[in-house]
Amino acid sequence: MNTTTTPQQDADQAYDAGTEWIRMSDRHEKLDFLMETASVEFKDGILNELMNFIHEDDMDKFFKHLRKTWSIKTPPELDYELNS
């Protein structure tokens, strides 16, 4: 994880260093950081937060990925399973 060991002198410097960390870190480092430090409540809400920032096309791609990778069922598939 791309972290800094330089102590910040004030809150503004810490904020600026955080902004630089965001710029320099890749998405995997950011996700690793969130998974290591976030509360359970945050982790439970992250999907809703994500949905606020992506467009329909991206959501379609994301859902297709989840469907394939995590065996997520669509409403018609669930209906079929429940009624078979």
Secondary structure in CASP SS format (residue, H / E / C, confidence):
PFRMAT SS
TARGET T0000
AUTHOR 0000-0000-0000
METHOD secondary structure of the structure
MODEL  1
M C 1.00
N C 1.00
T C 1.00
T C 1.00
T C 1.00
T C 1.00
P C 1.00
Q C 1.00
Q C 1.00
D C 1.00
A H 1.00
D H 1.00
Q H 1.00
A H 1.00
Y H 1.00
D H 1.00
A H 1.00
G H 1.00
T H 1.00
E H 1.00
W H 1.00
I H 1.00
R H 1.00
M H 1.00
S C 1.00
D C 1.00
R H 1.00
H H 1.00
E H 1.00
K H 1.00
L H 1.00
D H 1.00
F H 1.00
L H 1.00
M H 1.00
E H 1.00
T H 1.00
A C 1.00
S C 1.00
V H 1.00
E H 1.00
F H 1.00
K H 1.00
D H 1.00
G H 1.00
I H 1.00
L H 1.00
N H 1.00
E H 1.00
L H 1.00
M H 1.00
N C 1.00
F C 1.00
I C 1.00
H C 1.00
E H 1.00
D H 1.00
D H 1.00
M H 1.00
D H 1.00
K H 1.00
F H 1.00
F H 1.00
K H 1.00
H H 1.00
L H 1.00
R H 1.00
K H 1.00
T H 1.00
W H 1.00
S C 1.00
I C 1.00
K C 1.00
T C 1.00
P H 1.00
P H 1.00
E H 1.00
L H 1.00
D H 1.00
Y H 1.00
E H 1.00
L H 1.00
N H 1.00
S C 1.00
END
